[in-house]
Amino acid sequence: AKLNDVLKSKPNIASKLIKSTPADVKAAPSASSIDTSAIQDPDFNKKLDKIADALGVSSKNLLAIMKMESRVDPAAVNKQSGATGLIQFMPDTARSLGTSVEALRGMSAVEQLDYVYKYFKMVGVRPGMDLGDLYMAVFMPKFVGYPDDFVLGQQGGGKVPGTNLSSDLVYKQNKGLDKNKDGSITIADVKSSIQRFA
């Protein structure tokens, strides 16, 4: 928004910019097009290392996220949201990955890692992402790269900006992240919550 304001105030610069077309924007890969053959291993830790190498991130960070979300239990279920598995796949997310939360619950941790890998590929995890940004890619991927003071959930709030999500519901479902008890959850709150598992 700030960049747009600057461009509006400087039309001589804005008129010289080359605009991208839909063909210039690389589409996120579909789950069915993501090859998991290179990450296969019957050992959970070895497979996790292969996933981390393929994504260009730390396997310790991926494990920290699984500890935070599910205590590394592939059958873990959030009773409020229906999120399931190692990184708490939401039902819609599971469907977009070509599976279901019911199927995920029946998988071993090693089997479910295929979907962890596909998920991170689909949301566009970049090599070198730190733990905070990786966790944001699980918590609310739309907001990866947003400022730390951006409010994701607020007690009694309306909609999360740029989404159809209820800010109040996000707050209620994640109240434990509001460590300073100010009635809001910011990106900084989310990122700091994962640090205890690092």
Rosetta silent file (secondary structure, phi, psi, omega in degrees, C-alpha in Angstrom):
SEQUENCE: AKLNDVLKSKPNIASKLIKSTPADVKAAPSASSIDTSAIQDPDFNKKLDKIADALGVSSKNLLAIMKMESRVDPAAVNKQSGATGLIQFMPDTARSLGTSVEALRGMSAVEQLDYVYKYFKMVGVRPGMDLGDLYMAVFMPKFVGYPDDFVLGQQGGGKVPGTNLSSDLVYKQNKGLDKNKDGSITIADVKSSIQRFA
SCORE:     score description
SCORE:     0.000 S_00000001
   1 L     0.000  -40.308 -179.965    0.000    0.000    0.000 S_00000001
   2 H   -65.041  -41.050  178.785    2.847    2.383    0.838 S_00000001
   3 H   -62.761  -42.391  178.034    4.530    1.660   -2.482 S_00000001
   4 H   -61.222  -39.545  178.021    1.271    2.347   -4.311 S_00000001
   5 H   -62.664  -42.264  178.611    0.952    5.690   -2.489 S_00000001
   6 H   -63.092  -44.408 -179.091    4.483    6.648   -3.526 S_00000001
   7 H   -64.284  -36.968  177.446    3.793    5.685   -7.141 S_00000001
   8 H   -64.472  -34.987 -178.314    0.586    7.741   -7.182 S_00000001
   9 H   -79.253  -11.771 -178.778    2.498   10.763   -5.943 S_00000001
  10 L  -130.494   69.827 -176.030    5.170   10.322   -8.668 S_00000001
  11 H   -61.105  -26.209  179.081    3.302    9.621  -11.922 S_00000001
  12 H   -65.778  -32.909  177.194    6.415   10.336  -14.009 S_00000001
  13 H   -78.885  -45.743 -176.988    8.130    7.328  -12.411 S_00000001
  14 H   -58.768  -36.118 -177.447    5.042    5.113  -12.383 S_00000001
  15 L   -69.106  -18.445 -178.735    4.452    5.593  -16.110 S_00000001
  16 L   -92.597   -8.638 -178.485    7.918    4.165  -16.889 S_00000001
  17 L   -74.624  144.003  176.762    7.460    0.951  -14.932 S_00000001
  18 L   -91.501  126.302 -179.036    6.923   -2.274  -16.843 S_00000001
  19 L   -90.323  142.064  177.122    3.882   -4.132  -15.595 S_00000001
  20 L   -78.287  153.968  176.785    3.901   -7.893  -15.301 S_00000001
  21 L  -108.169  167.095  176.891    1.339   -9.958  -17.129 S_00000001
  22 H   -55.932  -31.263  179.264   -0.296  -13.155  -15.897 S_00000001
  23 H   -68.144  -24.053  179.654    2.192  -15.076  -18.058 S_00000001
  24 H   -78.079  -21.781 -174.882    5.064  -13.514  -16.091 S_00000001
  25 L   -90.770  122.334 -178.935    3.807  -14.772  -12.767 S_00000001
  26 L   -75.706  123.502  179.542    4.835  -18.314  -11.978 S_00000001
  27 L   -72.782  147.835  175.481    1.845  -20.285  -10.729 S_00000001
  28 L   -64.415  142.598 -179.728    2.177  -22.309   -7.558 S_00000001
  29 L   -67.004  148.762  174.634    2.656  -25.973   -8.364 S_00000001
  30 L   -83.312  155.636 -177.614   -0.353  -28.241   -7.956 S_00000001
  31 H   -57.519  -39.110 -176.776   -0.039  -31.094   -5.480 S_00000001
  32 H   -69.211  -19.441 -179.426   -0.263  -33.692   -8.241 S_00000001
  33 H   -92.133   -3.306 -178.114    2.705  -32.153  -10.076 S_00000001
  34 L   -88.892  118.660 -177.941    5.054  -32.267   -7.065 S_00000001
  35 L   -83.779  122.919  179.730    7.441  -35.215   -7.298 S_00000001
  36 L  -105.092    6.758 -175.235    8.173  -36.814   -3.926 S_00000001
  37 H   -63.091  -34.528 -176.337   10.405  -39.630   -5.198 S_00000001
  38 H   -74.416  -14.347 -177.119   13.660  -37.887   -4.208 S_00000001
  39 H  -101.339    1.347 -174.057   12.621  -37.472   -0.564 S_00000001
  40 L   -69.408  135.791  175.380   11.631  -41.077    0.118 S_00000001
  41 L  -166.824  138.890  179.962   13.184  -42.867    3.082 S_00000001
  42 L   -73.350  -14.926 -179.208   11.686  -45.281    5.620 S_00000001
  43 L   -93.601  126.015 -176.706   13.411  -43.406    8.487 S_00000001
  44 H   -55.227  -51.040 -175.886   11.516  -40.311    9.694 S_00000001
  45 H   -65.835  -38.108  178.433   14.612  -38.215   10.492 S_00000001
  46 H   -67.369  -40.448  179.060   16.392  -39.095    7.252 S_00000001
  47 H   -66.388  -40.334  177.691   13.278  -38.285    5.228 S_00000001
  48 H   -61.059  -41.046  177.227   12.878  -35.002    7.116 S_00000001
  49 H   -62.291  -40.463  178.683   16.503  -34.133    6.271 S_00000001
  50 H   -64.370  -40.151  178.033   15.834  -34.865    2.585 S_00000001
  51 H   -63.453  -46.758 -179.854   12.767  -32.599    2.656 S_00000001
  52 H   -59.746  -43.639  178.617   14.736  -29.823    4.332 S_00000001
  53 H   -62.476  -43.618 -178.822   17.521  -30.140    1.752 S_00000001
  54 H   -65.020  -33.410  179.877   15.026  -30.088   -1.126 S_00000001
  55 H   -87.426  -18.452 -177.736   13.346  -26.960    0.291 S_00000001
  56 L    78.052   31.718  179.529   16.613  -25.270    1.307 S_00000001
  57 L  -127.857  177.140 -178.422   15.585  -24.894    4.947 S_00000001
  58 L   -85.138  132.691  176.455   16.645  -26.356    8.292 S_00000001
  59 H   -66.772  -30.133  176.818   15.284  -29.765    9.302 S_00000001
  60 H   -63.159  -37.447  178.549   15.457  -28.579   12.931 S_00000001
  61 H   -69.208  -39.989  177.082   13.070  -25.769   12.026 S_00000001
  62 H   -63.024  -40.902  179.033   10.654  -28.157   10.309 S_00000001
  63 H   -67.013  -37.686  177.581   10.747  -30.394   13.375 S_00000001
  64 H   -59.476  -41.014  179.144   10.161  -27.394   15.667 S_00000001
  65 H   -64.327  -42.580  179.213    6.976  -26.601   13.722 S_00000001
  66 H   -65.797  -36.380  176.361    5.768  -30.191   14.062 S_00000001
  67 H   -63.998  -43.390 -179.623    6.480  -30.109   17.797 S_00000001
  68 H   -65.139  -45.777 -172.579    4.488  -26.882   18.141 S_00000001
  69 H   -79.263  -37.552 -170.162    1.567  -27.999   15.991 S_00000001
  70 H  -141.764    1.720 -170.953    1.123  -31.675   16.883 S_00000001
  71 L    58.129   30.228  179.669    3.897  -32.848   19.220 S_00000001
  72 L    60.298   38.679  177.957    4.995  -34.801   16.106 S_00000001
  73 L  -110.139  111.180 -177.164    1.820  -36.888   16.220 S_00000001
  74 L   -66.171  -15.766 -179.662    0.468  -37.604   12.715 S_00000001
  75 L  -101.114    5.585 -179.279   -2.987  -38.388   14.190 S_00000001
  76 L   -62.972  137.534 -179.887   -3.263  -35.167   16.258 S_00000001
  77 E  -131.554  132.887  172.738   -6.558  -33.324   15.724 S_00000001
  78 L   -86.825  115.417 -174.868   -7.559  -29.808   16.747 S_00000001
  79 L   -66.329  -25.975  179.888  -11.123  -30.227   17.986 S_00000001
  80 L   -76.641  -45.410 -172.251  -12.025  -26.593   17.247 S_00000001
  81 L  -103.589  -16.178 -175.269  -10.808  -26.323   13.657 S_00000001
  82 L    83.059    0.935  178.340  -10.567  -29.936   12.478 S_00000001
  83 L   -61.179  142.768 -170.768   -6.883  -29.407   11.645 S_00000001
  84 E  -139.205  146.077  167.311   -5.048  -32.730   11.568 S_00000001
  85 L    94.032 -170.121 -172.243   -1.585  -34.194   11.472 S_00000001
  86 L   -54.678  -43.983  179.989    2.034  -33.210   11.822 S_00000001
  87 L  -115.191   18.970  177.176    1.581  -29.569   10.765 S_00000001
  88 L    57.363   67.292  176.330   -2.172  -29.438   11.418 S_00000001
  89 E   -67.066  128.245  173.661   -3.543  -29.540    7.891 S_00000001
  90 L   -74.306  153.954 -179.429   -6.929  -27.823    7.645 S_00000001
  91 H   -53.202  -43.435  178.929   -9.629  -29.881    5.829 S_00000001
  92 H   -64.454  -37.886  178.968   -9.560  -27.564    2.772 S_00000001
  93 H   -64.701  -44.614  178.861   -5.766  -27.727    2.684 S_00000001
  94 H   -57.492  -44.668  179.187   -5.833  -31.520    2.811 S_00000001
  95 H   -61.883  -40.495  179.872   -8.246  -31.568   -0.154 S_00000001
  96 H   -65.531  -21.685  178.201   -5.985  -29.203   -2.113 S_00000001
  97 L   -91.005    2.210  177.952   -3.163  -31.684   -1.507 S_00000001
  98 L    83.765   23.550  179.745   -5.243  -34.525   -2.943 S_00000001
  99 L  -143.065 -163.617  178.312   -6.103  -36.169    0.370 S_00000001
 100 L  -141.114  162.663  178.003   -8.371  -35.696    3.381 S_00000001
 101 H   -65.382  -31.557  177.833   -7.869  -35.138    7.098 S_00000001
 102 H   -64.176  -45.211  178.559   -9.323  -38.621    7.653 S_00000001
 103 H   -64.869  -41.570  179.018   -6.717  -40.178    5.349 S_00000001
 104 H   -59.938  -41.130  179.500   -3.938  -38.128    6.953 S_00000001
 105 H   -60.472  -29.590 -179.303   -4.957  -39.370   10.415 S_00000001
 106 L   -85.355   -3.131 -177.707   -4.491  -42.948    9.209 S_00000001
 107 L   -90.234  153.948  170.046   -0.955  -42.360    7.916 S_00000001
 108 L   -74.144  165.675  177.547    2.305  -42.935    9.723 S_00000001
 109 H   -59.991  -39.153 -179.526    4.509  -39.913   10.348 S_00000001
 110 H   -63.832  -44.418  179.137    6.843  -41.070    7.560 S_00000001
 111 H   -63.900  -41.339 -176.435    3.947  -41.335    5.076 S_00000001
 112 H   -68.281  -21.749  178.158    2.540  -37.966    6.105 S_00000001
 113 H   -59.538  -28.107  175.592    5.871  -36.255    5.418 S_00000001
 114 H   -57.401  -40.836 -178.209    5.036  -36.484    1.689 S_00000001
 115 H   -77.237  -29.914  172.963    2.154  -34.080    2.330 S_00000001
 116 H   -61.896  -47.139  179.283    4.275  -31.840    4.536 S_00000001
 117 H   -61.119  -49.165  179.905    6.710  -31.540    1.632 S_00000001
 118 H   -59.482  -40.992 -179.626    3.937  -30.931   -0.917 S_00000001
 119 H   -60.195  -51.098 -178.481    2.378  -28.300    1.341 S_00000001
 120 H   -63.409  -34.551  175.692    5.597  -26.322    1.711 S_00000001
 121 H   -66.276  -42.240 -177.682    6.227  -26.532   -2.043 S_00000001
 122 H   -67.398  -36.012 -178.389    2.695  -25.305   -2.784 S_00000001
 123 L   -84.042   -2.618  173.395    2.870  -22.321   -0.430 S_00000001
 124 L    81.403   37.577  175.372    6.176  -21.256   -1.947 S_00000001
 125 L   -59.719  134.674 -177.402    8.657  -21.764    0.867 S_00000001
 126 L  -105.040  146.640  176.459   11.945  -20.196   -0.210 S_00000001
 127 L   -54.201  138.933  176.789   15.467  -21.463    0.497 S_00000001
 128 L    86.562   -0.497  179.380   16.947  -19.869    3.586 S_00000001
 129 L   -59.564  138.413  178.898   13.621  -19.021    5.270 S_00000001
 130 L   -83.640  175.381 -175.380   14.054  -18.702    9.015 S_00000001
 131 H   -60.193  -42.379 -179.305   11.925  -20.450   11.616 S_00000001
 132 H   -60.017  -47.204  179.701    9.534  -17.517   12.085 S_00000001
 133 H   -69.117  -36.925  176.508    8.706  -17.242    8.385 S_00000001
 134 H   -61.750  -41.164 -179.997    8.464  -21.027    8.005 S_00000001
 135 H   -68.715  -36.677  175.437    5.976  -21.108   10.855 S_00000001
 136 H   -61.591  -33.369  178.521    3.982  -18.271    9.302 S_00000001
 137 H   -64.718  -21.825  175.267    3.815  -20.417    6.131 S_00000001
 138 H   -92.607  -45.660 -174.076    1.927  -22.971    8.246 S_00000001
 139 H   -66.999  -54.050  177.123   -0.030  -20.604   10.487 S_00000001
 140 L  -154.750   86.405 -172.448   -1.255  -18.163    7.803 S_00000001
 141 H   -58.060  -27.083  179.618    0.782  -18.424    4.584 S_00000001
 142 H   -58.353  -26.551 -171.882   -0.818  -15.337    3.036 S_00000001
 143 H  -103.591   14.116  173.312    1.021  -13.194    5.577 S_00000001
 144 L   -62.556  129.409  178.653    4.590  -14.450    5.110 S_00000001
 145 L    91.203   -6.764  176.490    6.760  -11.353    4.734 S_00000001
 146 L   -73.093  159.431  179.450    4.264   -8.954    6.341 S_00000001
 147 L   -61.819  148.410 -177.993    5.528   -6.607    9.085 S_00000001
 148 L   -60.610  -24.546 -178.209    5.800   -8.103   12.567 S_00000001
 149 L   -88.930    4.230  178.973    3.252   -5.617   13.963 S_00000001
 150 L   -66.577  131.244 -177.324    0.517   -6.725   11.521 S_00000001
 151 E   -89.795  120.895  179.591   -2.558   -7.857   13.512 S_00000001
 152 E   -94.610  -33.208 -178.209   -3.877  -11.290   12.542 S_00000001
 153 E  -143.122  140.207 -179.381   -6.423  -11.716   15.309 S_00000001
 154 E  -144.045  133.688  178.335   -8.155   -9.307   17.620 S_00000001
 155 L   -58.602  121.846 -179.319  -10.642   -9.835   20.399 S_00000001
 156 L    74.724    8.424 -176.831  -13.967   -8.550   19.092 S_00000001
 157 L   -75.876  165.583  178.827  -12.326   -7.672   15.745 S_00000001
 158 L   -84.398 -116.450 -179.981  -13.974   -7.739   12.309 S_00000001
 159 E   -97.968  147.261  170.722  -12.191   -9.290    9.332 S_00000001
 160 L   -68.162  126.864 -177.078   -8.479   -9.929    9.028 S_00000001
 161 L   -51.013  133.340  177.652   -7.403   -7.353    6.388 S_00000001
 162 L    80.222    8.518 -178.988   -7.309   -8.834    2.900 S_00000001
 163 L  -139.161  176.149  171.232   -9.242  -11.979    3.875 S_00000001
 164 L  -100.982    8.698 -177.807  -12.687  -13.278    4.743 S_00000001
 165 L   -75.673  141.555  175.492  -11.364  -14.579    8.062 S_00000001
 166 E   -78.316  120.926  178.277  -12.908  -13.377   11.300 S_00000001
 167 H   -61.652  -37.820  179.279  -10.258  -11.565   13.326 S_00000001
 168 H   -65.186  -41.907  179.649  -12.195  -12.428   16.496 S_00000001
 169 H   -66.942  -42.385  176.376  -12.259  -16.148   15.604 S_00000001
 170 H   -56.809  -42.815  179.293   -8.522  -16.165   14.819 S_00000001
 171 H   -63.885  -48.974 -177.210   -7.980  -14.608   18.240 S_00000001
 172 H   -61.052  -40.060 -178.299  -10.252  -17.092   20.061 S_00000001
 173 H   -74.745  -15.730 -175.901   -8.649  -20.120   18.391 S_00000001
 174 L  -131.542   28.725 -175.376   -5.128  -18.876   19.172 S_00000001
 175 H   -52.385  -33.721 -178.969   -5.641  -16.958   22.420 S_00000001
 176 H   -62.215  -17.990  179.379   -2.592  -18.642   23.948 S_00000001
 177 H   -79.748  -13.241 -179.202   -0.334  -16.701   21.557 S_00000001
 178 L   -84.200   75.084 -174.661   -1.378  -13.393   23.170 S_00000001
 179 L   -66.353  -33.874 -178.601    1.385  -13.434   25.778 S_00000001
 180 L   -89.927    3.307  175.579    1.060   -9.760   26.728 S_00000001
 181 L    53.993   42.054  179.666   -2.748  -10.098   27.049 S_00000001
 182 L   -96.873    5.318  177.404   -3.444   -7.013   24.917 S_00000001
 183 L    82.429   11.023  177.849   -6.356   -8.631   23.069 S_00000001
 184 E  -142.229  155.160  176.438   -4.533   -9.023   19.770 S_00000001
 185 E  -120.492  118.944  179.074   -2.264  -11.490   18.019 S_00000001
 186 E  -102.600  170.719  175.125    0.389  -10.052   15.746 S_00000001
 187 H   -60.161  -37.251  177.346    2.803  -11.743   13.387 S_00000001
 188 H   -60.626  -39.569  177.705    5.499  -11.114   16.018 S_00000001
 189 H   -61.360  -43.692 -179.406    3.390  -13.059   18.548 S_00000001
 190 H   -64.621  -47.493 -178.584    3.110  -15.988   16.140 S_00000001
 191 H   -63.775  -39.370 -178.294    6.811  -15.976   15.305 S_00000001
 192 H   -70.938  -26.854 -177.825    7.898  -15.726   18.937 S_00000001
 193 H   -64.702  -29.326 -176.979    5.609  -18.629   19.933 S_00000001
 194 H   -81.640  -17.438 -173.947    7.623  -21.109   17.872 S_00000001
 195 H   -61.722  -28.712 -178.267   10.983  -20.112   19.359 S_00000001
 196 H   -68.677  -14.923  178.501   10.550  -22.303   22.438 S_00000001
 197 H   -98.408   -3.250 -176.533   10.707  -25.356   20.170 S_00000001
 198 L   -65.840    0.000    0.000   13.844  -24.218   18.308 S_00000001
